[in-house]
Amino acid sequence: MDRCVIKEYDHFFTMESFLDYLKNEGIPKDNYTKMIISAQCHLERATNDYFGVKATLAHKTSELMDYLINRHTATNGTKQSLIQDLKNSSLYKEWTSNRFLSPILRCYLEGTLINRDMLMPPRQNYPNPFHKSATSATPKTPKQALFVLIISVVGFAFIIVAIKLYQHLIYTRNLKVRFHGEGIYYEIRDNVIVSP
């Protein structure tokens, strides 16, 4: 099943590999310019094709599976008869005309995908309106509770800071006592008068 997907774009269309090809083939350098211009046009077209296919691959695969399932339920045919019906449809021409889709189609037809999808029950494209949605394992926290928690933490931090500042103020007040005498302030520290 790993080969039944389109590979990721890793710049596999590069001019370096083409230049190496030109050098290995021994093509004269006079023709390089024309061939490189032509290769750049093809490179741009191939890149656009790749991204176009990558964008619509899921939709095209869904169309293909729907066609095969509908044909299977209508005819109740075997895998070989389904493939033969597919080859006669326009959907087959659409898949085989694109160089990126054709290997994926070949992988689908050669693999067990057809048998597996035919045995699966039909899928719903939309949810059943009477089906209740599953409840989440963890309830969502209301924003008000989070806001109250943040305010509480900030308030608690302010109280701690205020207590520490108050203790520091009392401690320094006990160490320094100013004495006013004749226009000069004297500091008293540890019962000793200190000159200003």
Helices and strands as residue ranges (DSSP letters): G 2-4, H 15-25, G 29-31, H 32-75, H 79-87, H 90-96, H 101-110, H 113-119, H 143-175, E 177-181, E 184-189, E 192-194
